[in-house]
Amino acid sequence: MAAPTESTTDKGVGLAMVLGAIAVLGAFGMAAAAPAAEAGWAFAVAITFAVLAVVGIHVYAE
């Protein structure tokens, strides 16, 4: 009889790192465009991808 095996994946970590990198780029864009209205869009990108990074870890966690 075969023994049950457990396999894990690092998809959540890799996905979180990519999304986190995009969030950091959005934060840098926000800092670069600080007095202009485009800083709001950069903030939206940073927050959206930061939230998706956290969700990515939770979706692929077992």
TORPA-4810 file (N, C-alpha, C, O; in nm, 3 decimals):
<nodes>
NODE_1_0.084_-0.116_0.000_0.000_0.000_0.000_0.090_0.124_0.000_0.189_0.130_0.072_M
NODE_2_0.053_0.220_-0.080_0.134_0.342_-0.093_0.109_0.436_0.024_-0.004_0.454_0.069_A
NODE_3_0.217_0.494_0.071_0.205_0.590_0.181_0.164_0.726_0.125_0.210_0.766_0.018_A
NODE_4_0.079_0.796_0.195_0.039_0.929_0.147_0.158_1.025_0.152_0.238_1.023_0.246_P
NODE_5_0.167_1.105_0.051_0.276_1.203_0.046_0.216_1.343_0.048_0.103_1.365_0.006_T
NODE_6_0.293_1.433_0.097_0.249_1.572_0.102_0.343_1.654_0.015_0.465_1.647_0.029_E
NODE_7_0.286_1.729_-0.075_0.369_1.814_-0.159_0.329_1.960_-0.137_0.211_1.993_-0.127_S
NODE_8_0.429_2.043_-0.130_0.403_2.185_-0.112_0.459_2.260_-0.232_0.543_2.208_-0.306_T
NODE_9_0.413_2.379_-0.249_0.458_2.460_-0.360_0.501_2.597_-0.310_0.454_2.644_-0.206_T
NODE_10_0.587_2.660_-0.383_0.633_2.794_-0.348_0.568_2.899_-0.437_0.619_3.010_-0.449_D
NODE_11_0.457_2.864_-0.500_0.387_2.960_-0.586_0.346_3.085_-0.511_0.361_3.196_-0.562_K
NODE_12_0.296_3.069_-0.391_0.250_3.183_-0.313_0.363_3.279_-0.281_0.345_3.401_-0.284_G
NODE_13_0.480_3.224_-0.250_0.593_3.310_-0.216_0.642_3.384_-0.341_0.667_3.504_-0.335_V
NODE_14_0.656_3.314_-0.450_0.702_3.378_-0.574_0.603_3.483_-0.623_0.643_3.591_-0.666_G
NODE_15_0.477_3.450_-0.617_0.374_3.545_-0.658_0.376_3.668_-0.568_0.362_3.781_-0.616_L
NODE_16_0.392_3.647_-0.439_0.397_3.760_-0.345_0.519_3.846_-0.371_0.512_3.968_-0.358_A
NODE_17_0.631_3.785_-0.407_0.752_3.864_-0.434_0.736_3.949_-0.559_0.779_4.065_-0.561_M
NODE_18_0.676_3.894_-0.663_0.655_3.970_-0.786_0.557_4.084_-0.762_0.582_4.198_-0.801_V
NODE_19_0.446_4.053_-0.698_0.347_4.157_-0.670_0.401_4.261_-0.572_0.369_4.380_-0.583_L
NODE_20_0.482_4.216_-0.477_0.544_4.310_-0.384_0.643_4.402_-0.453_0.652_4.520_-0.419_G
NODE_21_0.716_4.350_-0.551_0.809_4.434_-0.627_0.733_4.541_-0.705_0.778_4.655_-0.713_A
NODE_22_0.620_4.504_-0.762_0.539_4.603_-0.834_0.483_4.706_-0.737_0.474_4.825_-0.771_I
NODE_23_0.447_4.663_-0.617_0.399_4.756_-0.516_0.508_4.855_-0.476_0.481_4.973_-0.456_A
NODE_24_0.630_4.806_-0.464_0.742_4.895_-0.430_0.767_4.995_-0.542_0.794_5.112_-0.516_V
NODE_25_0.757_4.951_-0.666_0.772_5.044_-0.778_0.662_5.150_-0.775_0.688_5.267_-0.805_L
NODE_26_0.541_5.111_-0.740_0.433_5.208_-0.726_0.460_5.308_-0.615_0.426_5.425_-0.628_G
NODE_27_0.520_5.261_-0.506_0.553_5.352_-0.396_0.662_5.450_-0.437_0.657_5.567_-0.402_A
NODE_28_0.761_5.402_-0.512_0.864_5.493_-0.563_0.805_5.593_-0.660_0.843_5.710_-0.660_F
NODE_29_0.712_5.548_-0.743_0.644_5.640_-0.835_0.564_5.745_-0.760_0.556_5.860_-0.803_G
NODE_30_0.505_5.704_-0.649_0.429_5.799_-0.568_0.523_5.904_-0.508_0.490_6.022_-0.503_M
NODE_31_0.638_5.860_-0.463_0.734_5.953_-0.404_0.791_6.047_-0.510_0.818_6.164_-0.482_A
NODE_32_0.810_5.996_-0.630_0.867_6.079_-0.737_0.768_6.184_-0.787_0.808_6.294_-0.824_A
NODE_33_0.639_6.151_-0.787_0.538_6.242_-0.839_0.459_6.307_-0.726_0.341_6.338_-0.743_A
NODE_34_0.522_6.328_-0.613_0.453_6.370_-0.491_0.362_6.491_-0.506_0.246_6.482_-0.463_A
NODE_35_0.403_6.603_-0.561_0.309_6.716_-0.563_0.203_6.706_-0.673_0.104_6.779_-0.669_P
NODE_36_0.221_6.619_-0.768_0.128_6.610_-0.881_0.014_6.513_-0.851_0.019_6.435_-0.756_A
NODE_37_-0.088_6.521_-0.934_-0.205_6.434_-0.916_-0.174_6.289_-0.953_-0.246_6.198_-0.911_A
NODE_38_-0.068_6.265_-1.029_-0.032_6.128_-1.067_0.015_6.047_-0.946_0.018_5.924_-0.951_E
NODE_39_0.049_6.114_-0.839_0.090_6.044_-0.717_-0.025_5.960_-0.662_-0.002_5.856_-0.602_A
NODE_40_-0.147_6.005_-0.684_-0.263_5.928_-0.641_-0.275_5.797_-0.715_-0.309_5.694_-0.656_G
NODE_41_-0.248_5.800_-0.845_-0.252_5.676_-0.924_-0.140_5.581_-0.882_-0.160_5.460_-0.875_W
NODE_42_-0.023_5.637_-0.855_0.088_5.553_-0.809_0.055_5.491_-0.672_0.090_5.376_-0.646_A
NODE_43_-0.011_5.567_-0.586_-0.054_5.515_-0.456_-0.155_5.401_-0.475_-0.148_5.300_-0.406_F
NODE_44_-0.247_5.419_-0.568_-0.346_5.314_-0.595_-0.279_5.186_-0.645_-0.317_5.076_-0.606_A
NODE_45_-0.178_5.201_-0.730_-0.103_5.084_-0.780_-0.031_5.017_-0.664_-0.035_4.894_-0.651_V
NODE_46_0.034_5.096_-0.580_0.110_5.040_-0.468_0.018_4.963_-0.373_0.050_4.852_-0.333_A
NODE_47_-0.094_5.022_-0.337_-0.185_4.957_-0.243_-0.249_4.833_-0.304_-0.260_4.729_-0.238_I
NODE_48_-0.292_4.843_-0.430_-0.356_4.729_-0.495_-0.263_4.609_-0.504_-0.303_4.497_-0.471_T
NODE_49_-0.140_4.631_-0.547_-0.048_4.519_-0.561_0.002_4.468_-0.426_0.037_4.351_-0.413_F
NODE_50_0.007_4.554_-0.324_0.041_4.507_-0.190_-0.068_4.415_-0.136_-0.039_4.312_-0.075_A
NODE_51_-0.193_4.452_-0.158_-0.304_4.367_-0.115_-0.303_4.235_-0.191_-0.326_4.129_-0.132_V
NODE_52_-0.278_4.240_-0.321_-0.272_4.117_-0.400_-0.157_4.027_-0.358_-0.167_3.905_-0.367_L
NODE_53_-0.047_4.086_-0.312_0.066_4.006_-0.263_0.025_3.928_-0.139_0.059_3.810_-0.126_A
NODE_54_-0.046_3.991_-0.048_-0.092_3.923_0.073_-0.194_3.815_0.037_-0.191_3.705_0.092_V
NODE_55_-0.284_3.846_-0.056_-0.384_3.749_-0.098_-0.317_3.630_-0.165_-0.357_3.515_-0.144_V
NODE_56_-0.213_3.656_-0.245_-0.141_3.546_-0.312_-0.081_3.448_-0.214_-0.082_3.327_-0.238_G
NODE_57_-0.027_3.498_-0.104_0.028_3.408_-0.002_-0.083_3.324_0.060_-0.065_3.204_0.083_I
NODE_58_-0.196_3.386_0.089_-0.304_3.312_0.155_-0.374_3.214_0.062_-0.421_3.109_0.107_H
NODE_59_-0.381_3.246_-0.064_-0.449_3.156_-0.158_-0.370_3.027_-0.175_-0.428_2.919_-0.180_V
NODE_60_-0.236_3.038_-0.183_-0.155_2.919_-0.206_-0.106_2.853_-0.078_-0.034_2.754_-0.084_Y
NODE_61_-0.141_2.906_0.038_-0.103_2.842_0.166_-0.190_2.719_0.188_-0.307_2.716_0.152_A
NODE_62_-0.131_2.621_0.246_-0.208_2.499_0.269_-0.246_2.482_0.412_-0.311_2.384_0.447_E
</nodes>
